[in-house]
Amino acid sequence: MAIYLASRDQGAELYEIIAAADATNHAIPTAGELSSALTKFAKSGLIRQHEGKYSIAGDYLSSIQKAYDSRGGLFTSGDKGVKWLRRTCLSIWGTDGIELSDTEVEAAHNRYTEMIQKH
């Protein structure tokens, strides 16, 4: 759900995904966690990566929005995302993995932190 919250249909940079993950789960994902999740989602066709931004593939937007809009609010969005993934039964079929380095994630986290401090 963090990618959906951060991007909707516009695409989100890594720092925006980290911000959404922090807002919903109160935790900053590690480089390994982000790489693993983004790779699985990309290989199943759930997300697209283009010019440094990640977005939900159009085929899935409406069903993810419906899951997000269900009862529970922002702080249950992680649980809603897991339920949606289980119901959808995505299959992994291709594409390269997405490997993020600790340096990339640290830079994105720093950008997120700067964004918070400005507001």
DSSP file (Angstrom, degrees, kcal/mol; ACC not computed):
  #  RESIDUE AA STRUCTURE BP1 BP2  ACC     N-H-->O    O-->H-N    N-H-->O    O-->H-N    TCO  KAPPA ALPHA  PHI   PSI    X-CA   Y-CA   Z-CA
    1    1 A M     >        0   0    0      0, 0.0     4,-3.3     0, 0.0     5,-0.3   0.000 360.0 360.0 360.0 -24.3    0.0    0.0    0.0
    2    2 A A  H  >  +     0   0    0      1,-0.2     4,-2.4     2,-0.2     5,-0.2   0.907 360.0  48.2 -60.2 -40.6    2.9    2.4    0.5
    3    3 A I  H  > S+     0   0    0      2,-0.2     4,-2.2     1,-0.2     5,-0.4   0.918 113.3  47.9 -65.9 -41.7    3.5    2.6   -3.2
    4    4 A Y  H  > S+     0   0    0      2,-0.2     4,-2.5     1,-0.2    -2,-0.2   0.941 113.5  47.1 -62.4 -47.6   -0.1    3.2   -3.9
    5    5 A L  H  < S+     0   0    0     -4,-3.3    -2,-0.2     1,-0.2    -1,-0.2   0.885 117.0  43.5 -62.3 -38.9   -0.3    5.9   -1.2
    6    6 A A  H  < S+     0   0    0     -4,-2.4    -1,-0.2    -5,-0.3    -2,-0.2   0.818 131.8  16.8 -76.4 -30.8    2.8    7.6   -2.4
    7    7 A S  H ><  +     0   0    0     -4,-2.2     3,-3.3    -5,-0.2     4,-0.4   0.752  64.5 179.7-116.1 -29.5    2.1    7.4   -6.1
    8    8 A R  T 3< S-     0   0    0     -4,-2.5    48,-0.7    -5,-0.4    -1,-0.2  -0.450  87.0 -32.9  49.0-113.3   -1.6    6.8   -6.9
    9    9 A D  T 3  S+     0   0    0     -2,-0.3    -1,-0.3    46,-0.1    49,-0.1   0.287 134.5  75.4-113.4  11.4   -1.2    6.9  -10.7
   10   10 A Q  S <  S-     0   0    0     -3,-3.3    -2,-0.2     1,-0.1    -1,-0.1   0.693  97.4-114.8 -94.3 -21.2    1.6    9.5  -10.9
   11   11 A G        -     0   0    0     -4,-0.4     2,-0.4    -8,-0.1    44,-0.2   0.125  25.2-129.1  91.9 145.6    4.6    7.4   -9.8
   12   12 A A  B     -A   54   0A   0     42,-2.5    42,-2.7    -4,-0.1    -5,-0.1  -0.980   9.0-126.4-133.3 142.5    6.6    8.0   -6.6
   13   13 A E    >>  -     0   0    0     -2,-0.4     4,-1.7    40,-0.2     3,-0.7  -0.391  39.6 -99.7 -77.8 165.6   10.3    8.4   -5.9
   14   14 A L  H 3> S+     0   0    0     38,-0.5     4,-2.4     1,-0.3     5,-0.2   0.866 122.0  55.6 -57.2 -40.8   11.9    6.2   -3.4
   15   15 A Y  H 3> S+     0   0    0      1,-0.2     4,-2.1     2,-0.2    -1,-0.3   0.844 106.4  51.9 -63.9 -31.6   11.8    8.8   -0.6
   16   16 A E  H <> S+     0   0    0     -3,-0.7     4,-2.2     2,-0.2    -1,-0.2   0.857 108.8  50.0 -72.1 -35.1    8.1    9.1   -1.1
   17   17 A I  H  X S+     0   0    0     -4,-1.7     4,-2.5     2,-0.2    -2,-0.2   0.907 110.7  50.1 -67.4 -41.6    7.6    5.4   -0.8
   18   18 A I  H  X S+     0   0    0     -4,-2.4     4,-2.5     2,-0.2    -2,-0.2   0.910 109.7  51.7 -61.4 -42.2    9.7    5.4    2.4
   19   19 A A  H  X S+     0   0    0     -4,-2.1     4,-2.4     1,-0.2    -2,-0.2   0.919 111.1  46.6 -61.2 -44.4    7.6    8.3    3.7
   20   20 A A  H  X S+     0   0    0     -4,-2.2     4,-2.1     2,-0.2     5,-0.2   0.890 111.9  50.9 -66.4 -39.1    4.3    6.3    3.1
   21   21 A A  H  X S+     0   0    0     -4,-2.5     4,-2.8     1,-0.2     6,-0.6   0.910 111.8  47.8 -63.8 -41.3    5.8    3.2    4.7
   22   22 A D  H  X S+     0   0    0     -4,-2.5     4,-1.8     4,-0.2    -2,-0.2   0.904 111.5  50.7 -65.5 -41.3    6.8    5.2    7.7
   23   23 A A  H  < S+     0   0    0     -4,-2.4    -1,-0.2    -5,-0.2    -2,-0.2   0.874 120.8  33.2 -65.1 -37.2    3.3    6.8    8.0
   24   24 A T  H  < S+     0   0    0     -4,-2.1    54,-0.2    -5,-0.1    -2,-0.2   0.821 134.8  22.8 -91.0 -32.6    1.5    3.5    7.8
   25   25 A N  H  < S-     0   0    0     -4,-2.8    -3,-0.2    -5,-0.2    -2,-0.2   0.479  91.2-128.5-113.5  -5.7    3.8    1.1    9.6
   26   26 A H  S  < S+     0   0    0     -4,-1.8     2,-0.3    -5,-0.4    -4,-0.2   0.882  77.2 100.3  55.6  40.2    5.9    3.5   11.7
   27   27 A A  S    S-     0   0    0     -6,-0.6    -2,-0.2    -9,-0.1    -1,-0.2  -0.990  71.3-129.9-153.3 145.0    9.0    1.9   10.3
   28   28 A I        -     0   0    0     -2,-0.3   -10,-0.1    -3,-0.1    -9,-0.1  -0.868  33.5-128.3 -94.9 120.6   11.6    2.7    7.7
   29   29 A P        -     0   0    0      0, 0.0     2,-0.1     0, 0.0    -7,-0.0  -0.378  21.9-122.0 -68.8 147.9   12.1   -0.2    5.4
   30   30 A T     >  -     0   0    0      1,-0.1     4,-2.7    -2,-0.1     5,-0.2  -0.310  26.5-103.3 -80.3 168.9   15.7   -1.4    4.9
   31   31 A A  H  > S+     0   0    0      1,-0.2     4,-2.7     2,-0.2    69,-0.4   0.901 124.0  50.4 -59.1 -41.0   17.4   -1.6    1.5
   32   32 A G  H  > S+     0   0    0      2,-0.2     4,-2.4     1,-0.2    -1,-0.2   0.912 110.7  47.7 -64.7 -43.0   16.9   -5.4    1.6
   33   33 A E  H  > S+     0   0    0      2,-0.2     4,-2.5     1,-0.2     5,-0.2   0.924 115.1  45.6 -64.3 -44.3   13.2   -5.1    2.4
   34   34 A L  H  X S+     0   0    0     -4,-2.7     4,-3.0     2,-0.2     5,-0.3   0.931 113.4  49.2 -64.9 -45.6   12.6   -2.6   -0.3
   35   35 A S  H  X S+     0   0    0     -4,-2.7     4,-2.3    -5,-0.2    63,-0.5   0.922 113.3  47.3 -59.7 -45.1   14.6   -4.5   -2.9
   36   36 A S  H  X S+     0   0    0     -4,-2.4     4,-2.3    -5,-0.2    -2,-0.2   0.944 116.1  42.7 -62.6 -49.8   12.8   -7.7   -2.1
   37   37 A A  H  X S+     0   0    0     -4,-2.5     4,-2.6     1,-0.2     5,-0.2   0.938 115.8  47.4 -64.8 -47.5    9.3   -6.1   -2.2
   38   38 A L  H  X S+     0   0    0     -4,-3.0     4,-2.6    -5,-0.2     5,-0.2   0.886 112.0  51.2 -63.6 -38.0   10.0   -4.0   -5.3
   39   39 A T  H  X S+     0   0    0     -4,-2.3     4,-2.8    59,-0.3     5,-0.2   0.946 111.7  46.2 -63.0 -48.4   11.5   -7.0   -7.2
   40   40 A K  H  X S+     0   0    0     -4,-2.3     4,-1.2     1,-0.2     6,-0.2   0.921 115.1  47.0 -60.4 -43.9    8.5   -9.3   -6.4
   41   41 A F  H  <>S+     0   0    0     -4,-2.6     5,-1.9     1,-0.2     6,-1.1   0.896 114.3  46.8 -67.0 -39.7    6.0   -6.6   -7.4
   42   42 A A  H ><5S+     0   0    0     -4,-2.6     3,-1.1    -5,-0.2    -2,-0.2   0.916 110.6  52.1 -67.8 -42.4    7.9   -5.8  -10.6
   43   43 A K  H 3<5S+     0   0    0     -4,-2.8    50,-2.6     1,-0.3    51,-1.2   0.745 110.9  48.4 -67.5 -22.5    8.2   -9.4  -11.6
   44   44 A S  T 3<5S-     0   0    0     -4,-1.2    47,-0.3    48,-0.2    -1,-0.3   0.505 115.1-115.0 -93.4  -4.6    4.5   -9.9  -11.1
   45   45 A G  T < 5S+     0   0    0     -3,-1.1    -3,-0.2    -4,-0.4    12,-0.1   0.530  82.5 121.0  85.0   5.5    3.6   -6.9  -13.2
   46   46 A L  S   <S+     0   0    0     -5,-1.9    11,-3.1    -6,-0.2     2,-0.3   0.871  74.5  29.5 -71.0 -37.3    2.1   -5.1  -10.2
   47   47 A I  E     -B   56   0A   0     -6,-1.1     2,-0.4     9,-0.3     9,-0.2  -0.844  66.1-150.0-122.9 160.8    4.4   -2.1  -10.4
   48   48 A R  E     -B   55   0A   0      7,-2.8     7,-2.3    -2,-0.3     2,-0.5  -0.945   7.5-150.2-123.3 147.6    6.3   -0.3  -13.1
   49   49 A Q  E     +B   54   0A   0     -2,-0.4     2,-0.3     5,-0.2     5,-0.2  -0.985  25.5 161.2-119.3 126.0    9.6    1.5  -12.7
   50   50 A H  E >   -B   53   0A   0      3,-2.7     3,-1.6    -2,-0.5    -2,-0.1  -0.947  64.6 -17.3-150.0 124.0   10.3    4.5  -15.0
   51   51 A E  T 3  S-     0   0    0     -2,-0.3     3,-0.1     1,-0.3    -1,-0.0   0.874 127.6 -47.3  50.9  46.3   12.8    7.4  -14.7
   52   52 A G  T 3  S+     0   0    0      1,-0.2   -38,-0.5   -39,-0.1     2,-0.3   0.546 117.8 107.4  78.8   6.5   13.4    6.8  -11.0
   53   53 A K  E <   - B   0  50A   0     -3,-1.6    -3,-2.7   -40,-0.1     2,-0.4  -0.894  54.8-149.5-119.5 150.6    9.7    6.5  -10.1
   54   54 A Y  E     +AB  12  49A   0    -42,-2.7   -42,-2.5    -2,-0.3     2,-0.3  -0.939  21.2 172.4-116.0 137.8    7.6    3.5   -9.1
   55   55 A S  E     - B   0  48A   0     -7,-2.3    -7,-2.8    -2,-0.4     2,-0.3  -0.981  36.6-103.0-143.8 156.7    3.9    3.3   -9.9
   56   56 A I  E     - B   0  47A   0    -48,-0.7    -9,-0.3    -2,-0.3   -10,-0.1  -0.602  47.4-106.6 -75.2 135.2    1.1    0.7   -9.7
   57   57 A A    >>  -     0   0    0    -11,-3.1     3,-2.2    -2,-0.3     4,-0.8  -0.376  28.4-117.6 -62.8 141.2    0.3   -0.8  -13.1
   58   58 A G  H >> S+     0   0    0      1,-0.3     3,-0.5     2,-0.2     4,-0.5   0.785 109.6  65.7 -53.4 -33.6   -3.0    0.5  -14.4
   59   59 A D  H 34 S+     0   0    0      1,-0.2    -1,-0.3     2,-0.1     4,-0.2   0.750 109.5  38.4 -61.4 -23.4   -4.6   -2.9  -14.4
   60   60 A Y  H <> S+     0   0    0     -3,-2.2     4,-2.3   -14,-0.2     5,-0.3   0.562  89.4  91.3-106.0 -11.1   -4.4   -3.0  -10.6
   61   61 A L  H <X S+     0   0    0     -4,-0.8     4,-2.8    -3,-0.5     5,-0.2   0.906  87.1  46.9 -56.5 -48.9   -5.2    0.6   -9.6
   62   62 A S  H  X S+     0   0    0     -4,-0.5     4,-2.2     1,-0.2    -1,-0.2   0.894 114.0  46.7 -66.1 -39.0   -8.9    0.3   -9.2
   63   63 A S  H  > S+     0   0    0     -4,-0.2     4,-2.0     2,-0.2    -1,-0.2   0.867 113.8  48.5 -72.4 -33.2   -8.8   -2.9   -7.1
   64   64 A I  H  X S+     0   0    0     -4,-2.3     4,-2.8     2,-0.2    -2,-0.2   0.910 111.2  50.6 -69.1 -41.1   -6.1   -1.5   -4.9
   65   65 A Q  H  X S+     0   0    0     -4,-2.8     4,-2.7    -5,-0.3    -2,-0.2   0.915 109.3  51.1 -61.4 -41.9   -8.0    1.7   -4.4
   66   66 A K  H  X S+     0   0    0     -4,-2.2     4,-0.6     2,-0.2    -1,-0.2   0.916 111.8  47.1 -61.0 -43.4  -11.1   -0.3   -3.5
   67   67 A A  H >< S+     0   0    0     -4,-2.0     3,-0.8     1,-0.2    -2,-0.2   0.916 113.5  48.2 -64.2 -42.7   -9.1   -2.2   -0.9
   68   68 A Y  H 3< S+     0   0    0     -4,-2.8     5,-0.2     1,-0.2    -2,-0.2   0.897 108.9  53.4 -64.9 -40.0   -7.5    1.0    0.5
   69   69 A D  H 3< S+     0   0    0     -4,-2.7    -1,-0.2    -5,-0.2    -2,-0.2   0.569  88.8 104.4 -74.3  -8.1  -10.9    2.7    0.7
   70   70 A S  S X< S-     0   0    0     -3,-0.8     3,-0.7    -4,-0.6    10,-0.1  -0.138  88.3 -61.4 -67.5 171.9  -12.4   -0.1    2.8
   71   71 A R  T 3  S+     0   0    0      1,-0.2    -1,-0.2     5,-0.0    -2,-0.0  -0.090 106.6  59.3 -55.4 147.9  -12.9    0.2    6.5
   72   72 A G  T 3  S-     0   0    0     -3,-0.1     3,-0.2     3,-0.0    -1,-0.2   0.066  82.0-129.9 125.8 -25.9  -10.0    0.8    8.8
   73   73 A G    X   -     0   0    0     -3,-0.7     3,-1.3    -5,-0.2     4,-0.2  -0.145  51.3 -39.7  78.0-174.9   -8.3    4.0    7.8
   74   74 A L  G >  S+     0   0    0      1,-0.3     3,-1.9     2,-0.2     4,-0.3   0.862 128.7  57.8 -57.5 -44.3   -4.7    4.8    7.1
   75   75 A F  G 3  S+     0   0    0      1,-0.3    -1,-0.3    -3,-0.2     4,-0.2   0.550 105.7  49.7 -76.8  -4.9   -3.1    2.8    9.8
   76   76 A T  G <> S+     0   0    0     -3,-1.3     4,-2.4    -4,-0.2    -1,-0.3   0.290  79.7 102.7-105.2   8.2   -4.7   -0.5    8.7
   77   77 A S  H <> S+     0   0    0     -3,-1.9     4,-2.4     1,-0.2     5,-0.2   0.841  75.8  56.9 -63.1 -32.6   -3.5    0.1    5.1
   78   78 A G  H  > S+     0   0    0     -4,-0.3     4,-2.1   -54,-0.2    -1,-0.2   0.936 109.5  45.2 -60.9 -45.8   -0.6   -2.4    5.6
   79   79 A D  H  > S+     0   0    0      1,-0.2     4,-2.4     2,-0.2    -2,-0.2   0.891 111.9  52.4 -64.0 -39.6   -3.1   -5.1    6.6
   80   80 A K  H  X S+     0   0    0     -4,-2.4     4,-2.5     1,-0.2    -1,-0.2   0.896 108.3  51.8 -63.3 -39.1   -5.4   -4.2    3.7
   81   81 A G  H  X S+     0   0    0     -4,-2.4     4,-2.6     2,-0.2    -2,-0.2   0.911 109.0  49.2 -63.4 -43.0   -2.5   -4.5    1.3
   82   82 A V  H  X S+     0   0    0     -4,-2.1     4,-2.3     2,-0.2    -2,-0.2   0.925 112.0  48.6 -63.0 -44.5   -1.6   -8.0    2.6
   83   83 A K  H  X S+     0   0    0     -4,-2.4     4,-2.2     1,-0.2    -2,-0.2   0.912 111.3  50.3 -61.7 -42.2   -5.2   -9.1    2.2
   84   84 A W  H  X S+     0   0    0     -4,-2.5     4,-2.2     1,-0.2    -2,-0.2   0.931 110.0  50.1 -61.9 -45.4   -5.4   -7.7   -1.3
   85   85 A L  H  X>S+     0   0    0     -4,-2.6     4,-1.5     1,-0.2     5,-0.5   0.902 110.4  49.9 -60.6 -41.7   -2.2   -9.5   -2.3
   86   86 A R  H  <5S+     0   0    0     -4,-2.3    -1,-0.2     1,-0.2    -2,-0.2   0.901 113.5  45.6 -64.4 -40.7   -3.5  -12.8   -0.9
   87   87 A R  H  <5S+     0   0    0     -4,-2.2    -1,-0.2     1,-0.2    -2,-0.2   0.850 110.7  53.9 -69.7 -34.3   -6.8  -12.5   -2.8
   88   88 A T  H  <5S-     0   0    0     -4,-2.2    -1,-0.2    -5,-0.2    -2,-0.2   0.799  85.8-155.0 -76.3 -29.6   -5.1  -11.4   -6.0
   89   89 A C  T  <5 -     0   0    0     -4,-1.5    -3,-0.1    -5,-0.2    -4,-0.1   0.953  15.3-161.1  53.5  58.4   -2.7  -14.4   -6.3
   90   90 A L      < -     0   0    0     -5,-0.5     2,-0.4     1,-0.0    -1,-0.1  -0.375   3.1-145.1 -66.0 145.9   -0.1  -12.6   -8.4
   91   91 A S        -     0   0    0    -47,-0.3     2,-0.5    -2,-0.1    -1,-0.0  -0.936  12.2-124.8-116.3 142.6    2.3  -14.8  -10.3
   92   92 A I        +     0   0    0     -2,-0.4   -48,-0.2     1,-0.1   -49,-0.1  -0.709  42.1 154.3 -86.3 127.8    5.9  -14.0  -10.9
   93   93 A W        -     0   0    0    -50,-2.6     2,-0.3    -2,-0.5   -49,-0.2   0.569  48.9 -43.7-133.3 -14.9    6.7  -14.1  -14.6
   94   94 A G        +     0   0    0    -51,-1.2    -1,-0.3     2,-0.1   -49,-0.2  -0.975  63.1 103.1 178.0-164.1    9.6  -12.0  -15.6
   95   95 A T        -     0   0    0     -2,-0.3     2,-0.1   -51,-0.1   -52,-0.1   0.305  68.2 -70.2  72.4 162.9   11.7   -8.8  -15.6
   96   96 A D        -     0   0    0      1,-0.1    -2,-0.1   -54,-0.1     2,-0.1  -0.379  54.0-100.1 -77.9 159.7   14.9   -8.1  -13.8
   97   97 A G        -     0   0    0     -2,-0.1     2,-0.6   -55,-0.1    -1,-0.1  -0.321  26.8-124.3 -74.0 163.0   15.2   -7.6  -10.1
   98   98 A I        -     0   0    0    -63,-0.5     2,-0.6   -64,-0.1   -59,-0.3  -0.943  28.2-172.4-111.3 110.7   15.3   -4.2   -8.4
   99   99 A E        -     0   0    0     -2,-0.6     2,-0.5   -61,-0.1   -67,-0.1  -0.915   1.9-169.4-108.8 117.9   18.4   -4.0   -6.2
  100  100 A L        -     0   0    0     -2,-0.6   -65,-0.2   -69,-0.4     2,-0.1  -0.887  15.2-137.5-104.9 135.1   18.7   -0.9   -4.0
  101  101 A S     >  -     0   0    0     -2,-0.5     4,-2.2     1,-0.1     5,-0.2  -0.464  23.9-112.9 -85.1 161.6   21.9   -0.2   -2.3
  102  102 A D  H  > S+     0   0    0      1,-0.2     4,-2.6     2,-0.2     5,-0.2   0.874 120.0  55.9 -57.9 -36.6   22.2    1.0    1.3
  103  103 A T  H  > S+     0   0    0      2,-0.2     4,-2.4     1,-0.2    -1,-0.2   0.910 106.8  48.2 -64.1 -43.6   23.5    4.2   -0.1
  104  104 A E  H  > S+     0   0    0      2,-0.2     4,-2.2     1,-0.2    -2,-0.2   0.921 114.6  45.3 -62.6 -44.6   20.5    4.8   -2.3
  105  105 A V  H  X S+     0   0    0     -4,-2.2     4,-2.7     2,-0.2    -2,-0.2   0.889 112.1  51.7 -68.6 -38.8   18.1    4.0    0.6
  106  106 A E  H  X S+     0   0    0     -4,-2.6     4,-2.6    -5,-0.2    -1,-0.2   0.913 110.1  49.1 -63.6 -41.8   20.1    6.3    2.9
  107  107 A A  H  X S+     0   0    0     -4,-2.4     4,-2.1     2,-0.2    -2,-0.2   0.906 112.8  47.6 -63.2 -41.8   19.9    9.1    0.4
  108  108 A A  H  X S+     0   0    0     -4,-2.2     4,-2.3     2,-0.2    -2,-0.2   0.898 111.7  50.5 -65.7 -40.3   16.2    8.6    0.0
  109  109 A H  H  X S+     0   0    0     -4,-2.7     4,-2.7     2,-0.2    -2,-0.2   0.910 109.5  51.0 -63.8 -41.7   15.7    8.5    3.8
  110  110 A N  H  X S+     0   0    0     -4,-2.6     4,-2.5     2,-0.2    -2,-0.2   0.898 109.7  49.9 -62.6 -40.1   17.7   11.7    4.1
  111  111 A R  H  X S+     0   0    0     -4,-2.1     4,-2.1     2,-0.2    -1,-0.2   0.908 111.1  49.5 -64.5 -41.2   15.5   13.4    1.5
  112  112 A Y  H  X S+     0   0    0     -4,-2.3     4,-2.1     2,-0.2    -2,-0.2   0.922 110.9  49.8 -61.1 -45.3   12.4   12.2    3.4
  113  113 A T  H  X S+     0   0    0     -4,-2.7     4,-2.2     1,-0.2    -2,-0.2   0.906 110.2  50.2 -62.4 -42.3   13.8   13.6    6.6
  114  114 A E  H  X S+     0   0    0     -4,-2.5     4,-1.5     1,-0.2    -1,-0.2   0.893 108.3  53.7 -61.8 -39.8   14.6   16.9    5.0
  115  115 A M  H  X S+     0   0    0     -4,-2.1     4,-0.8     1,-0.2    -2,-0.2   0.907 109.3  48.1 -61.4 -42.5   11.0   17.1    3.7
  116  116 A I  H >< S+     0   0    0     -4,-2.1     3,-0.9     1,-0.2    -1,-0.2   0.915 108.7  53.4 -64.4 -43.0    9.6   16.5    7.2
  117  117 A Q  H 3< S+     0   0    0     -4,-2.2    -1,-0.2     1,-0.3    -2,-0.2   0.782 104.1  56.6 -65.9 -27.3   11.9   19.2    8.7
  118  118 A K  H 3<        0   0    0     -4,-1.5    -1,-0.3     1,-0.2    -2,-0.2   0.742 360.0 360.0 -74.0 -23.4   10.6   21.8    6.1
  119  119 A H    <<        0   0    0     -3,-0.9    -1,-0.2    -4,-0.8    -2,-0.2   0.421 360.0 360.0-100.5 360.0    7.0   21.2    7.2
